[in-house]
Each structure stands twice: as structure tokens, then as C-alpha cells.
Amino acid sequence: MLDATSHERVSSTQHTLPNIAEGILVLDENKFITYANEAAETMLGYGTSYTGGSHLIGVPYQRLSAAPLAPLNGAPAKIVEGALRHKNGRWLTVNLTQSHIAPNLPHILVSFTNSAEQLQQEQSLTHTQRLAGLGTLTASIAHELTNPISIITTTCHAILQDMQDKSLNNDQLAQYTQMIERSAWRCIRLTDTLRGYTRQGKLQLAITDFAALVEDALLLVQQQFLKEFNVNICTELDAEHQTIVCDPNRLTQVLVNLLTNARDAMQPAGGQITIRSWFIAPGERDVQLPTVRLPEAITAVGAFAFAIEDSGPGIAPGVIEHIFSPFFTTKRSGAGTGLGLYIAREIVEQHNGRLLAENTLHAGARFIVLLPQQ
């Protein structure tokens, strides 16, 4: 039996749950459902009854679950993948968390989200952020395309002029042709890089030269950063360790997102961004990250590391803990989506890596990407 105070605690908790987007179930000591919020009913195909109650109340949890709940031993709640039975009989894959409603209460709170819907939402956020960045990138590409296109048109005009004057010889024709070819290939590379940035789908892992990824990212943004934002970009890349296993298109997006974030942090004065890369040997402490505790999954196998550093004012103490949250931004309304850093972290974690943020000794900010060796 629960005393009156315990009943009040359960009732108070249930009053806070109806509008939560996650599915919520409250189970009694015998694992029967005593409460289900609207999100749980919707995801599992149960509507509310004409009296306003839920058809899930009184149902034993084992009728819905493919596996029994793990025993709670006081450890922090963990998200695990499970399966719950929909009303139509099919199994729904969910991300599930269980915890006690309050200490010394037998009632268990089970929260869950639809894994497929969550994945779709994450992919939609990624695509939204990419589209939001296309305006900036398209403007940069327009700047970059102007030069090779001008060379092509000017060279073609020179060929026609020399043909009319009958002064065009084979050596001149060969030189003109090479100029046109080089400029055309530059146009192709620019458009291919932009198309790769917007490409979606599953990770396409490949052995990749990191210096080439940096070159692609700089191809998209460098000239615009310098001309319009007074931001110079320099590189200090490890020449001995350049090859990594990654999805090159996704990692290019990480670079562009971090570079754009650094650019915005230094406005309106501008400044300098430095891209550094280095290698962390298995089991060794990284001297470049003396204040960072690296995850064992990283230190055990070694990691390729790179950082984007800026000469801006750094990250405010109240901001750094929220900086990777979706839709969080310190920019004025309408100036940013608040998704750039969130998406960058999601992509890095898809590679089983880590994205960290810290302030540097010279007052700027530094974002570090750690990618475990495959």
C-alpha cells in the first residue's frame, strides 16, 4: 500500500506529463500501466476512451514490451533501444528510458521516442541547416566562378580575333586550349564541391586525404570570408598523418559549419581562423589538449584530431554548456538557424567521434574534432 503522501507524489508527477512530446508510461509495483500520456497513446495506436481515460491504463507492461524492464539499481537512466507492440500488432522500434518517479516509490516512469521518426527529424534538421547555408555558399561560389569564366570568355574572344587576323599558330592555339581546359575544370570542381555539400543519405565512408577536405571547404568559403567579412584563414596541418576514414561530404559540412561559426564570432571586426590537425597515438595523453579528459574509446585506439581556432572574444561561460543544443544561437533574430554546431556534432558522432568546445589562452574559441582510428 502507498501512503497518502506517495499517492500525492504520483498524482503530481502525472499532472506534468500530458503535453510532453515523448511517450510516457507510469507503471505500478506490479508493472501495470497506471498512466499514459497522449504521445504514448498516439505512437502505440491507442485513443482515449469516451470518458476521457486511456485504453492503456490497467494493461500489463509485458503485453506491450518485447523484453522485461531492466532492474533499477540507482544508476543514472540510460537510453536503450527496445521494441513496443503497436495496437495493430506490429513492433515499433523505440529509444527507451526508465527511472523511478521519486526515491522510495515503487512506481516506474518509462519514456520512449519512435526511433524512425527521430531519425527522420534529425535528417530533416540536417537538410534544413544545409539549405540555410546554401545562400552563403552560393554567393561564395559566384565569386569563385567569376574568374575562370572570365578567362574562358576572354580566351575564346582572343582565338576568334587571331583567326580573323590569320595570326593564330599551333603553339598559340595549344596555349589557349590549355587555359580554357584549366578554367573549365575549376568550374566543374566548384560545382561538384557544392553538390557534395548538399548531398544526403547514409554515411559513405572512404579513405580520404584530410588536406583535400580542407581545400574543398576553403574553396567554398575562403574568398568570401576575406572580401566580405575581413576574415583570413590559415592552416597548420600535420603532414605525416593526413589519411582518415570518413564520409568526405559530411566532414566537409562539419568544416564549413565550424568555419562559419568562427567567422560570425569575430564580427564586425574580423580576424583570423586557424585550422590545425594532429594525431593522438593510442594510449597517449594529448599535450595539445591538457585540460580535456578524452573518452577511453578515443584513447584506446588513437585518433585523428583537428581544430578550428578563432581570434574572437571566446565563448561566454553561460553559453558554452548550451552551445551544441539545437536552435540555440546568440545571434540576433533571423541571423542564424541555431543548427550549425548541433549538426556538426551529430555528424562527428555518426563517425564515432567527439566534438569539443573550449576557450583558448589568447581569448579566442577552439572547436576540436576527434575521430577514432578505424
C-alpha positions in Angstrom: 0.0 0.0 0.0 1.1 3.5 -0.7 0.5 6.2 1.9 -1.3 9.4 1.1 1.9 11.3 0.5 3.1 8.8 -2.0 -0.2 8.9 -3.9 0.1 12.7 -4.0 3.7 12.5 -5.4 2.5 10.1 -8.2 -0.5 12.3 -9.0 1.6 15.5 -9.0 4.1 13.9 -11.4 1.3 12.7 -13.8 -0.1 16.3 -14.0 3.2 17.4 -15.5 3.3 14.8 -18.3 0.3 15.2 -20.7 2.0 17.7 -23.1 5.5 16.1 -23.3 6.4 15.0 -26.8 7.9 11.7 -25.6 5.7 8.8 -24.9 5.3 8.4 -21.1 4.0 5.4 -19.2 3.8 5.1 -15.4 3.8 1.6 -14.0 2.8 0.5 -10.5 4.7 -2.0 -8.4 3.2 -4.9 -10.4 4.2 -3.4 -13.7 0.6 -2.5 -14.7 0.1 0.8 -16.5 -1.4 3.5 -14.3 -0.9 6.4 -16.6 -0.2 7.0 -20.3 0.2 10.4 -21.9 -1.3 11.4 -25.3 2.0 10.9 -27.1 2.3 7.3 -25.9 -1.3 6.6 -26.9 -0.7 8.1 -30.4 2.6 6.2 -31.0 1.1 2.9 -29.9 -2.2 3.3 -31.7 -4.5 3.7 -28.7 -7.0 6.6 -28.5 -8.6 7.9 -25.3 -12.0 6.5 -24.2 -15.2 8.4 -24.3 -14.8 9.1 -20.6 -11.5 10.8 -21.2 -9.4 7.9 -19.9 -6.7 5.9 -21.8 -7.2 2.4 -23.1 -3.7 1.7 -21.9 -4.5 2.1 -18.2 -4.6 -1.3 -16.5 -2.7 -3.0 -19.3 0.3 -5.1 -18.1 3.6 -3.7 -19.4 4.7 -7.2 -20.6 1.9 -7.2 -23.1 3.5 -4.2 -24.9 7.2 -4.9 -24.5 9.4 -7.4 -26.3 11.6 -7.6 -23.2 11.1 -7.1 -19.5 12.4 -3.9 -17.9 15.9 -4.0 -16.6 16.2 -3.7 -12.8 16.8 -0.3 -11.5 19.9 -0.1 -9.2 20.2 3.6 -8.6 22.4 4.2 -11.6 21.6 7.2 -13.9 18.9 6.5 -16.5 20.3 5.3 -19.8 18.6 5.3 -23.3 18.4 1.9 -24.8 16.9 0.6 -28.0 13.8 -1.6 -27.5 10.5 -2.6 -29.1 6.9 -1.9 -28.1 3.9 -3.6 -29.6 1.5 -1.3 -31.6 -2.2 -1.9 -31.2 -2.2 -3.3 -34.8 0.3 -6.0 -33.7 3.4 -4.7 -35.4 6.5 -3.9 -33.3 7.7 -0.3 -33.0 11.4 0.3 -32.5 11.9 2.9 -29.8 14.6 4.6 -27.8 13.5 3.9 -24.2 14.5 5.2 -20.8 13.2 4.0 -17.4 13.5 5.6 -13.9 11.8 5.8 -10.6 9.3 8.7 -10.3 10.8 9.5 -6.9 13.1 7.9 -4.3 11.4 5.2 -2.2 8.5 4.9 -4.6 7.8 1.6 -6.5 6.3 3.4 -9.5 8.4 3.4 -12.6 8.4 6.0 -15.3 9.0 4.7 -18.8 9.7 7.3 -21.5 10.2 6.4 -25.2 10.5 8.0 -28.7 9.9 6.5 -32.1 13.4 5.7 -33.5 12.3 6.0 -37.1 10.6 9.4 -36.5 13.6 10.7 -34.6 15.9 9.7 -37.4 13.7 11.3 -39.9 13.6 14.5 -37.8 17.4 14.5 -37.5 17.8 14.1 -41.2 15.3 16.9 -41.8 17.2 19.2 -39.4 20.4 18.3 -41.3 18.9 19.1 -44.6 17.3 22.3 -43.3 20.7 23.5 -42.0 22.4 22.7 -45.3 19.8 24.7 -47.2 20.1 27.6 -44.8 23.9 27.6 -45.5 23.4 27.5 -49.3 22.8 31.2 -49.6 26.2 32.0 -48.2 27.9 29.2 -50.1 26.2 30.2 -53.4 27.4 33.7 -53.0 30.9 32.5 -52.4 30.8 30.1 -55.4 29.5 33.0 -57.6 32.7 34.9 -56.6 34.9 31.9 -57.3 33.3 31.2 -60.7 33.7 34.7 -62.0 37.4 34.4 -62.5 37.6 31.1 -64.5 34.5 32.1 -66.6 36.2 35.4 -67.4 39.3 33.6 -68.5 37.2 31.2 -70.8 35.3 34.1 -72.4 38.4 36.3 -72.9 40.4 33.4 -74.3 37.6 32.5 -76.8 37.5 36.1 -77.9 41.3 36.1 -78.4 41.1 33.0 -80.5 38.4 34.5 -82.8 40.4 37.7 -83.1 43.6 35.8 -84.0 41.7 33.7 -86.5 40.3 36.8 -88.2 43.8 38.3 -88.4 45.1 35.0 -89.6 47.8 35.2 -86.9 46.8 32.1 -84.9 49.5 29.4 -85.0 49.6 25.9 -83.4 51.6 27.0 -80.3 49.1 29.8 -79.5 46.1 27.5 -80.1 47.6 24.9 -77.7 48.2 27.6 -75.1 44.6 29.0 -75.4 43.2 25.4 -75.2 45.1 24.7 -72.0 43.9 27.9 -70.4 40.3 27.1 -71.3 40.6 23.5 -70.1 42.1 24.5 -66.7 39.4 27.1 -66.1 36.6 24.7 -67.1 37.9 22.0 -64.7 38.0 24.6 -61.9 34.3 25.4 -62.6 33.5 21.7 -62.5 35.3 21.3 -59.2 33.5 24.2 -57.7 30.1 22.9 -58.6 30.9 19.3 -57.6 32.0 20.5 -54.2 28.8 22.5 -53.7 26.7 19.5 -54.9 28.6 17.2 -52.5 27.9 19.6 -49.6 24.1 19.3 -50.1 24.0 15.5 -50.7 22.1 13.4 -48.2 21.8 9.8 -47.4 23.7 7.2 -45.4 27.4 7.7 -44.4 29.6 6.9 -47.4 32.9 6.0 -45.7 36.1 6.2 -47.7 39.8 6.6 -47.2 40.2 10.3 -47.5 43.0 12.9 -47.6 42.2 15.5 -44.9 44.2 18.2 -46.7 41.9 17.7 -49.7 38.8 18.1 -47.5 40.2 21.4 -46.1 40.9 22.5 -49.6 37.3 21.8 -50.6 36.0 23.7 -47.6 38.2 26.7 -48.3 37.2 26.6 -52.0 33.6 27.2 -50.8 34.3 30.0 -48.3 37.8 31.5 -48.2 37.4 34.3 -50.7 34.0 35.4 -49.4 35.3 35.3 -45.8 38.2 37.6 -46.7 36.4 40.1 -49.0 33.1 40.5 -47.2 34.0 39.7 -43.5 37.7 40.6 -43.2 38.5 37.0 -42.0 41.7 35.4 -43.0 42.1 31.6 -42.9 45.4 29.8 -42.4 46.3 26.1 -42.0 48.8 24.2 -39.9 48.2 20.6 -40.9 50.1 17.5 -39.8 52.0 16.4 -42.9 52.7 12.9 -41.6 49.1 12.0 -40.6 46.6 13.1 -43.3 44.6 10.0 -44.2 41.4 9.3 -42.4 38.3 7.1 -42.9 35.2 9.3 -43.1 32.3 10.4 -45.3 34.1 13.3 -47.1 30.9 15.2 -48.0 29.7 15.1 -44.4 33.1 16.1 -42.9 33.3 19.0 -45.4 30.0 20.2 -44.0 31.5 20.0 -40.4 34.4 22.1 -41.6 32.1 24.7 -43.3 29.8 24.8 -40.2 32.7 25.4 -37.8 34.4 27.9 -40.1 31.1 29.8 -40.4 30.6 29.8 -36.7 34.2 31.1 -36.1 33.6 33.8 -38.8 30.4 35.0 -37.1 32.1 35.1 -33.7 34.6 37.7 -34.9 32.2 40.1 -36.4 32.1 43.0 -37.1 35.9 43.5 -36.7 37.0 40.3 -38.4 40.2 38.4 -37.5 41.9 35.1 -38.2 40.9 31.5 -38.2 43.5 28.7 -37.9 42.8 25.1 -39.0 45.2 22.7 -37.2 45.4 18.9 -37.4 47.5 16.4 -35.4 47.5 12.7 -34.4 46.9 11.2 -31.0 48.7 7.9 -30.6 46.9 5.0 -28.8 47.2 5.3 -25.0 49.0 8.6 -25.0 47.8 11.8 -23.4 47.4 14.6 -25.9 49.7 17.5 -25.0 47.6 19.9 -27.2 44.5 19.2 -25.0 45.9 19.4 -21.5 42.5 20.3 -19.9 40.4 17.8 -21.8 39.6 14.4 -20.5 39.5 12.2 -23.6 36.9 9.3 -23.7 38.5 5.8 -23.4 37.0 4.8 -26.7 39.2 7.5 -28.3 42.4 7.0 -26.3 42.4 3.2 -26.7 42.7 3.2 -30.5 44.2 6.6 -31.1 42.6 9.5 -33.0 43.0 11.9 -35.8 42.3 15.4 -34.4 41.7 18.8 -35.9 40.7 22.1 -34.5 39.2 25.4 -35.8 40.5 28.3 -33.7 39.4 31.9 -34.0 40.8 35.2 -32.7 37.4 36.4 -31.4 36.2 37.1 -27.9 35.7 33.5 -26.9 32.7 31.6 -25.6 30.8 33.1 -22.6 30.6 30.9 -19.5 26.8 30.8 -19.6 26.8 29.9 -23.3 29.3 27.0 -23.6 27.1 24.5 -21.9 24.3 25.1 -24.4 26.4 25.7 -27.5 25.6 22.4 -29.2 21.8 22.4 -28.4 19.5 22.6 -31.5 18.2 26.0 -32.3 20.4 27.7 -29.7 22.0 30.8 -31.0 23.5 34.1 -29.7 22.9 35.9 -33.0 20.2 38.4 -33.4 16.8 37.2 -34.6 16.8 36.0 -38.1 20.6 36.0 -38.4 21.1 32.2 -37.8 19.3 28.9 -37.6 21.0 27.7 -34.4 21.6 24.4 -36.1 25.2 24.7 -37.4 27.0 23.4 -34.3 24.3 20.9 -33.5 24.5 19.3 -36.9 28.4 19.4 -36.8 28.3 17.4 -33.6 25.7 14.9 -34.9 27.9 14.2 -38.0 31.0 13.8 -35.9 29.2 11.4 -33.5 28.0 9.4 -36.6 31.7 8.8 -37.2 32.0 7.6 -33.5 34.0 10.8 -32.8 33.7 13.7 -30.4 33.3 17.5 -30.9 34.5 19.6 -28.1 34.5 23.4 -27.4 36.8 25.5 -25.2 38.3 28.9 -24.9 41.9 29.3 -25.8 44.6 31.1 -23.7 44.6 34.0 -26.1 40.8 34.6 -25.6 39.5 33.1 -28.8 37.4 29.9 -29.1 38.5 26.5 -30.3 36.4 23.6 -31.6 38.2 20.3 -31.6 37.1 17.2 -33.6 38.4 13.8 -32.5 37.9 10.9 -35.0 39.0 7.4 -33.7 41.3 5.4 -36.0 39.3 2.8 -37.9 
